[in-house]
Amino acid sequence: MITPKLEELIFCGKAFFKTLVVGGSQKFNFKIQNDRFIIITDLTYFSSGHFNTDTLGANNNFANISQQGMNTQLTILGEKGINRFLFRNSFVNVGENTQQLLPFGNTNLNVYLLHTTQVSFTFSFAQNLVSQTTGVVPPEFFGIASPTDYGKDGVLPNEAVTLSAVVQGANSYVNLYNRQAAPGANESNELAFPLDNVNNISDVKRTDSWSYPILLVNYVEIMGLPNNIGQ
């Protein structure tokens, strides 16, 4: 979303509204011109899918088959930080015992991401989650009693809930929710998935792929640098 300050800079000729189509690959790098910086204002992600059909388990149980492509993770990173976004894709039944992932629409996000030299867009799949730790919410966590919240230790009634979870695979991120990880574990303060061969978007490597990621980026290119924009 363009703010009043950005709109003022555009009208004064000190900034330019531009669009960028990102995708077609697992990683896309965008280099920013010297003596300029950009502010990404909008992201439009177009739902991905793949055309590989998998056989369903008993009673049409999707939990027993490969679900790669159900969710797609977008990582935007540069010298100013890392931002992750998780998008839900879709699936449809195409037969009595098969399923297929198909695109269903787009998701638009208003953001305000500043980058000065270059910015990288990385696409990957998200894995199935496996519950790891359950218990009563620790007393240091914010929480109130049921039925508004699950309740925490010392606030009745309280029941065991899932407190953290891990993804399948050796290179898992532990989603701690501010809890200390086990020694040697990869920590994450949000729901995030590692970029490895398990989460690799393999369809992009095919010569006949139609399921490559597509992201429309709106941004404002501003002349100068953030520390001298008012000069």
Secondary structure, DSSP 8 states (H G I E B T S, - for coil): ---HHHHHHHHTTSEEEEEEEEESSSEEEEE--TTEEEEEEEEEEE-------EE--GGG-GGGS--TTSEEEEEEEETTEEEEEEEE--EEE-SSSEEEE----EEEEEEEEEESSEEEEEEEE---EEEEEEESB-TTS----TTTS--BTTSSS---EEEEEEESSTT-EEE-SS----TT-EEESSS----SSSS--GGGGSTT-S---EEEEEEEEEES-TTTTT-
